[in-house]
Each structure stands twice: as structure tokens, then as C-alpha cells.
Amino acid sequence: MIKNEKKKNIKKIYLTASGGPFLYKKLLNMKNVKAKLALKHPNWNMGKKISIDSSTMMNKIFELIEANKIFNIDINKFDIIIHPKSYIHAVVHFNNGLVKFLSHDTNMEVPIMNSLYLNNEYFIYNDNKLNFEILNGINFINPDKKKFPLLNIIKIIPIKNSYFETILITINDELVTRYLRGKINYFSLINNLLKMIKKPYFTKYYQSSPNNINDIKSMINKVKNYLNKYY
């Protein structure tokens, strides 16, 4: 969508989220929601970890960080919008007034294969005809941060490369694992992640960055040890 486009011509990039299985539920009513319900994604058939991340919208935060790093585009140019039908996967708004939509079926084979065969003109994906029934009446919803409070993390993502991403991913991985094992409830998964990421023990590392893979592994171990000791 942005290939051969100048970055200065991009006004905004919207990453779409389905809203997961709890889009129309209040967060206060989900304190003790069982993992089996959180795993019931309305559109996608995914693994347990990514399904839980989808329900909290943490997966979109990760996607935003990835897109920022891969394309080297100002993180403030990215935003997240909910698209319950999961048919539009990204929207790019250009300064010249044009808007591009990226659309495909809810099948990860499509983006994966197109990435692998990016420059192969002979690649053909055998899908169905364009689904105009889904395109008709497409709706987008601004995410409610009271319902998806993890989206507040976007405001504290450092502009420069740092240990922030490693710490965030590790805390989330550990908490999701505990939730799936029934050791914490859904509310605790979200609240503790928000608290942990702001603890001074971790924030002191947000001004420095790893030099190699060993530094990253060392940080992962520090985070795990901290969680095991104090939580």
C-alpha cells in the first residue's frame, strides 16, 4: 500500500482490529470471564496466545510497534480503528486526499504468501470472488479505551529504540500464560500489565537499548525473575 510512496505524503495509517469476542461487552462484567470464552474469536481461527491478545487488543499494539519499526514511519502517524467484519486490514490516508484500503479474507495465508512472493508476478492465490456483501455496509468504530485500557500503552511507547518492547512483550506473555492456566482472572491480566509496565524497576530501562540478542535474552530473564519474585 505504501510501496514507492514518500513517507512525507502519508497523513495517517489506520490498523484495523476486530474488537475480539468482547467488543460489545463491558469490561466491568468480564472480571472472571473464563479463558474458553476469550478464545472464541468471532472471525479468526488462531492460537491461544494471540486470541487472548486479540481480546485485549494487545495484538494491535504489537502490530503498531512492528509497523513503526519496519517502515520507519513516525509512530504518531499510526492509529487503531475497530472493524468488526475483519475484511479491511489497513487504511492509508494520504496528504493528497487519496485513501487506500487493504482488504482480504480472514485467512493469514493471504498476507504471508504475498510477503513471500512480493516480487513474483506469477503468484496467484485461489480465493473466492470479491465479497461485496461484506463490503456493503462496512462499519468502523473508534475503540473505547475504557473497554480496552491497554490501548493507553501507546502513549508511553518511547520514540527511540529501547528495552521497552522486550519488557512489554515479556510481561504480557507471562500474564497471558497465567490467565490461560487459571492463576489470574481477566481483570488482573489487564490491570497488572498496566501497572507493571510503569514500575520504576522497568522504566529505568526505557532510556537504553540492547546491543545484541544476548542483551535481549538477559532482559527477558530479568522481567521473568521480577514477576516470579514480586507477583
LINKA-V487689 format. One record per helix or strand of 3 or more residues. SS is the DSSP state (helix for helix, strand for strand). FROM is the first residue (numbers start at 1). TO is the last residue. If there is no record, write none. Layout:
ss-><SS:SS>
from-><FROM:FROM>
to-><TO:TO>
This chain:
ss-><helix:strand:helix:helix:helix:helix:helix:helix:strand:strand:strand:helix:helix:helix:helix:helix:helix:helix>
from-><7:10:20:27:35:48:58:75:78:88:99:108:132:149:164:186:200:213>
to-><9:17:22:30:38:56:71:77:82:94:103:116:135:156:180:196:203:230>
